Amino acid sequence: MPVKAHTPIRMAMKTVFKELLMLRTLLCLGCLLLLPSQLHAIPMNEQELARIADRLTQTSVSYGSIPSLYRPHYVRVVDASLSLGKDEPVFVVRLPDGYRIYPQRIMVWHQVVNELIDDHAYVITYCPISGCLAAYDASMDGINLIFDIEGRLFEGNSILMDRNSGSLWVQMLGMAFDGPLRGRGMPILPVFWTSWNYASRYFFDAQVLAPPLESQRAYGRDPYGNYQRRDSYYQNDILIYPVSRLDRRFHRKTPMLGIEYNSLRIGIDIPYVKRNGAVNFFMGDKALVAVHDTRMDTVRVFDRQIWANPALFIKEHGRLKDLGTRSYWDDNGKCVEGNLQGASMKELFGIYVMWFTWFAVSPGTLILPGPGEVDKALLVDAPPGQ
C-alpha cells in the first residue's frame, strides 16, 4: 500500500524533483564514476519496502513540529564546558573539515542536523525513542538533500522526509522506502556515542553544536528522562509505541552497535564489549574484533584479517595486544609496538540503537555475544612455540 502524502506540498515536491533528478544524474554521471566506494544501506526488494510503508505507527508528532537544524551555530569546547556536565551524552561525528560534537541535550529537541560543507550535504540524526544515532552522506546524484522529522515511526524508529523530493526514509537504515528516491540508501559516516568528559578531552579542538539563538526550548531538560537514571525511559522496560516483535536475549533497551556487512547485520552489546575490553568474532566469513576504546569510552570494530590468518586480540593492562606476534596496537587500530609496527586494521562503522528496535527491524540479526564469538579458551597469551 503506498504511503499517503501528508500535504499537497509533498506531491509537488515529488514532481519537481523527478525532473531535476534526471538532469542532475546526466550531469554528474562522470563524476560519480570517480568517487571512492562507500558503505551504503543494504538494498531491499520491493516487498520489503512495501512492508515498511504498511507498518508505520502514527504519533502525536506532526511534520515540522520537531524543527530540524540547517547549518547551525557552533562554539568552542571551552565555551561549551560552561553548560555541559561531564557525564552528559554527546555524539562525535567525523566530517571532512574535522570532528564535530553534538550534545544529546540539543539533539533530543531537534533530532536532525543538516550540514553543508564545501557544497556537500551531510545529515546527523538521533531518535530518542529508539536511542538511535546515525550520520549519513546526504548528497545524492549531485543534489544536497535536506531532512526533517516526518512524525511517524517504523518499529519505534523515526521516519525522515527529505525536502527535495518528499521521499520518506527510515532513520536507522538510511534508506528511502517511498517517493522518487525509493530504494536508495545513503553512505554512513563515522559516529561515536560518548560523554562530554571524554569528548571534551580527546576532541579538544572540535566544534560543538550550540542551541539556536532564537530558540526558547529548555535544553537542560530532556522530555524522555536521563540516560544516567534507571527509572527514566532510556533505562526502564516501557515502550511508548508498539513494535511487531520482541526478543528476550537482551534487555529491551540495551545499547547496541549495529553493523552491516555483505548483506549481514550484527547487533553488538556495547556494555558486554566494555566489560571484556576486546571481543574477537566472525560476521559470516569476516574476522572482526570489537574493542573498548578507553580514551573515548566507546566501542569500535576492526577487521582483524592482517595477513594470511586472522589475528586474535586481548586487552592487557589497558593495551590492545595480538597473540600471534605479541605486538601492541592503539585504539585507532594501528600497530605501535612489535613485529607488526606500522600495520593497521580497517575500521567498520555502524549506528547506535536500542535492542528492541534493532531486532524488530532486523529479526535475522547476528548478535554479540553469540555463536560467532571466538572461544575465550583460545585466547592464551603464550610465547611463540609454546
C-alpha positions as CSV (number, residue, x, y, z in Angstrom):
1,M,0.0,0.0,0.0
2,P,1.6,3.4,-0.9
3,V,2.2,5.9,1.8
4,K,-0.3,8.8,1.7
5,A,1.2,12.2,1.5
6,H,0.5,14.4,4.5
7,T,0.3,17.6,2.4
8,P,-0.1,18.6,-1.2
9,I,3.3,20.2,-0.9
10,R,4.9,16.7,-0.8
11,M,3.2,15.8,-4.1
12,A,4.5,18.9,-5.8
13,M,8.0,18.2,-4.4
14,K,7.9,14.8,-6.0
15,T,7.0,16.1,-9.4
16,V,9.7,18.8,-9.4
17,F,12.3,16.5,-8.0
18,K,11.8,13.8,-10.7
19,E,12.6,16.4,-13.4
20,L,15.6,17.8,-11.5
21,L,16.9,14.3,-10.7
22,M,17.0,13.3,-14.4
23,L,19.0,16.4,-15.3
24,R,21.4,16.2,-12.4
25,T,22.0,12.5,-12.9
26,L,23.2,13.1,-16.5
27,L,25.4,16.0,-15.4
28,C,27.0,14.1,-12.6
29,L,27.4,10.6,-14.1
30,G,31.0,11.1,-15.0
31,C,31.8,12.5,-11.5
32,L,30.2,9.5,-9.8
33,L,32.5,7.1,-11.5
34,L,35.4,8.7,-9.8
35,L,34.0,8.6,-6.3
36,P,35.6,6.0,-3.9
37,S,33.3,3.1,-2.8
38,Q,31.3,3.8,0.4
39,L,29.2,1.7,2.7
40,H,25.5,2.1,1.7
41,A,22.4,0.7,3.4
42,I,21.7,-3.0,2.5
43,P,19.4,-3.0,-0.6
44,M,15.8,-4.1,-0.1
45,N,13.4,-5.6,-2.5
46,E,10.0,-4.1,-3.3
47,Q,8.2,-6.4,-0.9
48,E,10.4,-5.3,2.0
49,L,10.0,-1.6,1.1
50,A,6.2,-2.0,0.9
51,R,6.2,-3.8,4.3
52,I,7.7,-0.7,5.9
53,A,5.0,1.5,4.4
54,D,2.3,-0.8,5.8
55,R,3.8,-0.9,9.3
56,L,4.1,2.8,10.2
57,T,2.9,3.9,13.6
58,Q,1.1,7.2,13.9
59,T,2.3,9.5,16.8
60,S,1.2,12.9,18.2
61,V,4.1,14.5,16.3
62,S,3.3,16.2,13.0
63,Y,5.6,17.2,10.2
64,G,7.5,20.4,11.2
65,S,6.7,20.2,15.0
66,I,10.2,19.0,15.7
67,P,12.3,21.6,13.9
68,S,15.5,20.2,12.2
69,L,18.6,22.4,12.1
70,Y,20.3,23.6,9.0
71,R,23.9,24.8,9.1
72,P,23.7,25.6,12.9
73,H,25.8,27.6,15.2
74,Y,28.9,26.1,16.9
75,V,31.1,27.1,19.8
76,R,34.5,26.0,21.1
77,V,34.9,23.2,23.6
78,V,36.0,25.6,26.3
79,D,32.8,27.6,25.9
80,A,30.5,24.5,25.8
81,S,32.0,23.3,29.0
82,L,30.2,26.2,30.8
83,S,26.9,24.5,30.3
84,L,27.6,20.8,29.7
85,G,28.0,18.3,32.6
86,K,30.9,15.8,32.4
87,D,28.5,12.8,32.3
88,E,26.2,14.2,29.7
89,P,26.0,12.0,26.5
90,V,27.3,13.6,23.3
91,F,27.7,12.4,19.7
92,V,31.0,12.8,17.9
93,V,30.9,12.8,14.1
94,R,33.9,12.9,11.7
95,L,33.2,15.3,8.9
96,P,35.5,16.4,6.1
97,D,36.5,19.6,8.0
98,G,37.2,17.7,11.2
99,Y,35.3,16.4,14.2
100,R,32.1,18.0,15.5
101,I,30.3,17.3,18.8
102,Y,26.5,17.2,19.1
103,P,25.2,17.3,22.7
104,Q,22.3,14.9,23.2
105,R,20.5,17.7,25.2
106,I,20.2,19.7,22.0
107,M,19.7,16.7,19.6
108,V,16.7,15.4,21.7
109,W,14.8,18.6,20.8
110,H,15.7,18.7,17.1
111,Q,16.7,15.2,16.1
112,V,18.1,16.2,12.7
113,V,21.1,18.4,11.9
114,N,21.7,19.2,8.2
115,E,25.3,20.2,7.4
116,L,26.7,21.7,4.3
117,I,30.5,21.6,3.8
118,D,32.1,22.6,0.6
119,D,28.7,22.4,-1.1
120,H,28.2,18.8,0.0
121,A,25.4,17.7,2.4
122,Y,25.6,15.6,5.5
123,V,22.9,14.7,8.0
124,I,23.3,13.8,11.7
125,T,20.2,12.1,13.1
126,Y,19.0,11.0,16.6
127,C,15.8,9.2,17.6
128,P,15.3,9.4,21.3
129,I,12.5,6.7,21.3
130,S,14.8,4.0,19.9
131,G,18.1,5.6,21.1
132,C,19.3,5.6,17.5
133,L,22.2,7.7,16.4
134,A,23.2,7.6,12.7
135,A,25.0,10.0,10.4
136,Y,24.9,10.0,6.6
137,D,26.4,11.5,3.5
138,A,23.3,13.3,2.2
139,S,24.4,14.2,-1.3
140,M,22.8,12.1,-4.0
141,D,23.3,12.4,-7.7
142,G,24.7,15.9,-7.2
143,I,21.7,17.0,-5.1
144,N,22.1,18.0,-1.5
145,L,19.3,16.5,0.5
146,I,17.8,18.3,3.5
147,F,15.9,16.3,6.0
148,D,13.1,16.8,8.6
149,I,11.3,14.6,11.1
150,E,8.1,13.3,9.3
151,G,6.3,12.3,12.5
152,R,5.6,8.6,12.2
153,L,7.7,5.7,13.4
154,F,8.7,2.3,12.0
155,E,9.3,-0.2,14.8
156,G,10.0,2.6,17.2
157,N,12.4,4.4,14.8
158,S,11.9,7.8,13.3
159,I,10.7,8.4,9.7
160,L,12.5,11.2,7.9
161,M,11.4,13.2,4.9
162,D,13.7,15.0,2.6
163,R,12.5,18.4,1.4
164,N,13.9,17.9,-2.1
165,S,11.7,15.1,-3.2
166,G,9.3,14.4,-0.4
167,S,10.7,10.8,-0.1
168,L,10.3,9.0,3.2
169,W,13.3,7.4,4.9
170,V,13.9,5.0,7.8
171,Q,16.4,6.8,10.1
172,M,18.3,3.7,11.2
173,L,18.5,2.3,7.7
174,G,19.4,5.4,5.9
175,M,17.1,4.2,3.1
176,A,14.1,5.6,1.3
177,F,11.0,3.4,1.2
178,D,8.6,5.8,-0.5
179,G,8.8,8.6,-3.1
180,P,11.1,9.3,-6.0
181,L,14.2,8.0,-4.2
182,R,12.5,4.8,-3.1
183,G,15.1,2.0,-2.6
184,R,18.1,4.5,-2.5
185,G,20.4,4.4,0.5
186,M,22.9,6.9,2.0
187,P,26.5,6.0,3.0
188,I,27.1,6.1,6.7
189,L,29.6,8.4,8.4
190,P,31.8,7.6,11.4
191,V,30.0,8.5,14.6
192,F,30.8,7.8,18.3
193,W,28.5,8.0,21.3
194,T,30.4,9.0,24.4
195,S,30.2,11.5,27.3
196,W,31.2,15.1,27.5
197,N,34.0,14.2,29.9
198,Y,35.7,12.1,27.3
199,A,34.8,14.0,24.2
200,S,36.0,17.4,25.5
201,R,39.4,16.0,26.4
202,Y,40.1,13.9,23.3
203,F,38.5,16.3,20.8
204,F,39.5,19.5,22.5
205,D,39.7,21.4,19.2
206,A,36.3,20.2,17.8
207,Q,33.3,22.4,17.1
208,V,30.4,21.9,19.5
209,L,26.8,22.3,18.4
210,A,25.2,25.3,20.2
211,P,21.5,25.9,20.9
212,P,19.8,28.1,18.2
213,L,20.0,31.7,19.3
214,E,16.3,32.3,18.6
215,S,15.1,29.1,20.3
216,Q,13.2,29.1,23.7
217,R,13.4,25.4,24.3
218,A,14.5,24.0,27.6
219,Y,17.8,22.4,26.5
220,G,18.7,21.5,30.0
221,R,15.6,19.3,30.3
222,D,15.1,16.0,28.4
223,P,11.4,15.2,27.9
224,Y,12.3,11.5,28.0
225,G,14.3,11.4,31.1
226,N,18.0,10.9,31.8
227,Y,20.4,8.2,30.5
228,Q,22.1,8.1,34.0
229,R,18.8,7.3,35.8
230,R,17.5,3.7,35.8
231,D,13.9,4.9,36.4
232,S,13.8,7.0,33.2
233,Y,12.5,6.0,29.8
234,Y,16.1,5.3,28.5
235,Q,16.7,2.7,31.1
236,N,13.3,1.1,32.0
237,D,11.4,-1.6,30.2
238,I,8.5,0.6,29.0
239,L,7.8,1.1,25.3
240,I,5.9,4.2,24.3
241,Y,4.9,2.8,20.9
242,P,4.4,-0.9,20.0
243,V,6.7,-2.9,17.8
244,S,5.9,-6.0,15.7
245,R,8.2,-8.4,17.6
246,L,10.4,-8.5,20.7
247,D,13.3,-10.7,21.8
248,R,14.4,-11.6,25.3
249,R,18.1,-12.3,24.7
250,F,18.9,-8.7,25.8
251,H,17.1,-6.1,27.9
252,R,14.8,-4.2,25.6
253,K,16.9,-1.0,25.8
254,T,20.4,-2.5,25.8
255,P,22.5,-0.1,23.7
256,M,23.7,-1.9,20.6
257,L,26.2,-1.0,17.9
258,G,24.6,-2.1,14.7
259,I,26.9,-3.1,11.8
260,E,26.1,-4.0,8.2
261,Y,28.5,-6.0,6.1
262,N,27.9,-8.1,2.9
263,S,24.1,-8.3,3.4
264,L,24.6,-9.4,7.1
265,R,23.7,-7.4,10.2
266,I,25.0,-7.8,13.7
267,G,24.0,-6.2,16.9
268,I,26.9,-5.8,19.3
269,D,26.1,-5.5,23.0
270,I,28.1,-2.3,23.9
271,P,28.3,-2.9,27.7
272,Y,29.5,-6.5,27.0
273,V,32.5,-5.3,25.0
274,K,33.3,-2.7,27.5
275,R,33.4,-5.3,30.3
276,N,35.7,-7.6,28.2
277,G,37.9,-5.0,26.6
278,A,38.3,-6.9,23.3
279,V,36.0,-9.4,21.7
280,N,37.1,-11.5,18.7
281,F,34.3,-12.7,16.5
282,F,33.2,-13.6,12.9
283,M,30.5,-12.0,10.9
284,G,29.9,-14.6,8.2
285,D,33.5,-15.3,6.9
286,K,34.7,-11.9,8.1
287,A,37.1,-11.9,11.1
288,L,36.5,-8.9,13.3
289,V,37.3,-7.6,16.7
290,A,35.3,-5.2,18.9
291,V,37.4,-3.1,21.1
292,H,36.7,-0.8,24.0
293,D,38.4,2.5,23.2
294,T,39.1,3.8,26.8
295,R,40.1,7.2,25.6
296,M,36.6,7.9,24.3
297,D,34.7,5.2,26.3
298,T,33.2,3.9,23.1
299,V,33.3,0.6,21.2
300,R,35.0,0.3,17.8
301,V,35.1,-2.6,15.4
302,F,38.1,-3.6,13.2
303,D,38.9,-6.1,10.5
304,R,41.4,-8.4,12.2
305,Q,42.5,-10.1,9.0
306,I,46.0,-8.7,8.9
307,W,48.0,-11.1,6.9
308,A,47.0,-14.6,5.8
309,N,45.3,-15.6,9.0
310,P,43.1,-13.6,11.3
311,A,44.8,-12.2,14.4
312,L,43.4,-12.8,17.9
313,F,43.4,-9.9,20.3
314,I,43.3,-9.4,24.1
315,K,43.4,-6.3,26.3
316,E,46.5,-6.4,28.5
317,H,46.8,-3.7,31.2
318,G,44.6,-1.5,29.1
319,R,46.6,-2.1,25.8
320,L,45.4,-4.0,22.8
321,K,47.7,-6.9,22.0
322,D,47.6,-9.5,19.2
323,L,48.5,-13.0,20.4
324,G,50.2,-14.1,17.2
325,T,53.1,-11.7,17.2
326,R,52.6,-10.2,20.7
327,S,52.5,-6.7,19.1
328,Y,50.7,-3.8,20.7
329,W,48.0,-1.7,18.9
330,D,46.5,1.6,19.6
331,D,42.8,2.3,19.8
332,N,42.8,3.5,16.2
333,G,43.7,0.0,15.0
334,K,47.4,0.8,14.3
335,C,50.3,-1.3,15.5
336,V,52.6,0.9,17.6
337,E,55.0,-1.7,19.0
338,G,56.3,-5.1,18.0
339,N,56.9,-7.0,14.7
340,L,53.9,-5.5,13.0
341,Q,54.7,-1.9,13.9
342,G,53.2,0.4,11.2
343,A,50.5,-2.1,10.2
344,S,46.8,-1.0,10.6
345,M,43.4,-2.5,10.6
346,K,40.4,-1.3,8.7
347,E,37.6,0.1,10.8
348,L,33.9,-0.7,10.3
349,F,31.4,1.9,11.3
350,G,27.7,1.5,12.2
351,I,24.8,3.0,14.1
352,Y,23.8,3.1,17.8
353,V,20.3,1.8,18.6
354,M,18.4,0.1,21.4
355,W,18.0,-3.7,21.1
356,F,14.2,-3.6,20.8
357,T,14.2,-1.6,17.6
358,W,17.3,-3.3,16.1
359,F,15.7,-6.7,16.5
360,A,12.2,-5.6,15.3
361,V,13.7,-4.2,12.1
362,S,16.3,-7.0,11.7
363,P,14.9,-10.2,13.2
364,G,17.5,-12.3,11.4
365,T,20.3,-10.3,13.0
366,L,23.5,-11.9,14.3
367,I,24.4,-10.9,17.8
368,L,27.5,-10.4,20.0
369,P,27.8,-12.2,22.4
370,G,26.6,-15.0,20.2
371,P,27.6,-18.1,18.2
372,G,30.2,-16.1,16.1
373,E,32.3,-15.1,19.1
374,V,35.8,-16.8,19.3
375,D,36.0,-19.1,22.3
376,K,37.8,-17.3,25.1
377,A,39.7,-20.5,25.8
378,L,41.7,-19.9,22.6
379,L,42.9,-16.5,23.9
380,V,46.0,-17.8,25.6
381,D,48.9,-15.4,25.8
382,A,52.0,-17.7,25.4
383,P,55.4,-17.1,23.8
384,P,55.7,-18.4,20.2
385,G,56.4,-22.2,20.1
386,Q,54.7,-22.9,23.5
